[in-house]
């Protein structure tokens, strides 16, 4: 935590949280482990990640990320089908 930062009352800073300089963390905020905080944190906000962002958005992003593994395979299959549809009949 940079020395010029201010942490409000009842804030929970878990392990390895990094807070940049001149950052204000509002009362009752919670910062999950290894969060990197480059901007002010509103009172009551719950953040996770680097850079830190709202925890519900983080979990939605994780759900999407898990599905990305199949995406290249699905795109190749769709491209193959499209090539077959567009192939000139001759």
Secondary structure, DSSP 8 states (H G I E B T S, - for coil): --TT-EE-TT-EE-TT-EE-TT-EE-TT-EE-TT-EE-S-B-TT-EEETBTTEEHHHHHHHHHHHHHGGGHHHHHHHHHHHHHHHHS---
